[in-house]
Amino acid sequence: QVHLVESGGGLVQAGGSLKLSCTASGRTFSTYAMGWFRQAPGKERNFVAAINWSGGSTTYADSVKGRFTISRDNAKNTVYLQLNSLKPEDTADYYCAARSGYSGNYVYTSKVGYHIWGQGTQVTVSS
C-alpha cells in the first residue's frame, strides 16, 4: 500500500511563493498518475494540477494556470507543486493524490480518478 505525505505548506504574503512536496512510500510510485487538489474552509475539494507517470503530460485548473507548476522526481518518489504569484484566494488545504496502476499519458482532473490521498498541507496567503 502506498502512503502519501505532503509538506511545504505555510503562511505567505500575497505575491509570494511556496513549493509543496508529496513523498510516497512504496516501489510502484513511478507508474502512478498524480494530482494536487485543494479545499478551502467550508468548500469542496477542487482540482489544481495533475501529471502523468513520466512527467510528460500535465494539466492545470484555469485558476492556477501560469502560476503553479507540477513536477515529479520518480527517483525520489516525490511530486512537487510550485506555487508562484500567490493570491489570498489560494488559501486552502492542499492534498496530493495517486492513481494506482499504469495509465500511460493520461492525467486525471476528477477526485474519483484517484485511489490514494495524503493528509494535506495548509497554505495561507495573507493580503
N, C-alpha and C positions, 0 to 999 in steps of 0.2 A: 504494500500500500504506500503510495506517495503522499508525503505531507509537505505542505507549503507554509513558509514563514516569511512574512513581509517585514520590511524595515525601511527606515529613512524618512518617515513622516516627521512633522514638526510644525512649529509656528514660523511663518514668514510674512514679510510685508508684501503688499501688492507690487507686482513688477519683479519680484524675486524668483528664485529657482530652488527646486529640490530634486533629488534623484532617489526614487524608490527602488528597492530591490526585493525580489521574491526568490528565495532559495528553496529548492526542492530536495527531498531525500529520495533515494531510490535510483536504480540504474537505468530506468527507461525514460527519464525526463527528455532526452534528446529527440524522442519520437513524438512528443506531445505538442499539440497546438496550445497556445497560452493566451490569456486575456487579462485585461485590467478592467475593473468596474469600480464605481463609486456610489456611495449612499450618503446623502445629506440627511440631517436630522428630520424625521417625520416624512421622508420621501422614499420613493422606490430606489432600488439598486439599478443603476444605469450603466450601459456600456461606455467604455472610454477608448480602449485600444486593443488590438489583437495582432498576433504574429503566428506564422506557421512554424513547423518544426525546425526548419533550416534558417529562419530569419529572412527568407527571400520574399515573403509576402506579408504585408502589413495593412491594416486599415484603422481608421480613427473616426470617432464621433465628430460631427461637424463643429461642435462647441470647443474642441481642443485641437483641431487640425491646424498645423502650422506652429503650434506652441508646445505640444507634447510629442515625445518620440519614444517608441517602444523598441527594445532591442533584446538580444539574448546572447548568452555565452554558454553553450552546451557543455564545454569542458568544466565549467564551474557550477553547472546545474542551476543557473540563475537567469531570470528575466528581469529587465530593468524598465522603468518608466521615468524618463527625464521630463520634468515639468518646468517650463520656462514661461516668462511673462504672466505669472500667476495673478489671478483675479479673486476678489472675495467670494465670488460665486463658485470657485473651485473648491471651497471648503467642504470637506466630506471625509468619511472613512473610505480608504481605498483598499480594494481587495484584488488579489490575483487569483486566477482560476486556471485549471488544467483540464484538457480533454484527453482522456486516456486512449491509447491506440493510435496507430499511424493514420494521418488524414491528408497526406500529400501537401498540396499547395493551398488547401482550404484554410480560411480563417473564419472565426465564428463570432458573431456580434450579439447573439442571444444567450441569456443565462442558461437556458435549457441545453445549450450545446456543451456545457462543461460539467465534469463529474466530480472534481476535487476543488475545494476552496480553502484559502488561507483565512487567518483570523482577522486580518485587516490592520491597517496603519492609518493613524489620523493625520490629516493635513488641514491646517487652519491658516487662512490667508487674511491678514488684517488690512484694513483700508487706510 
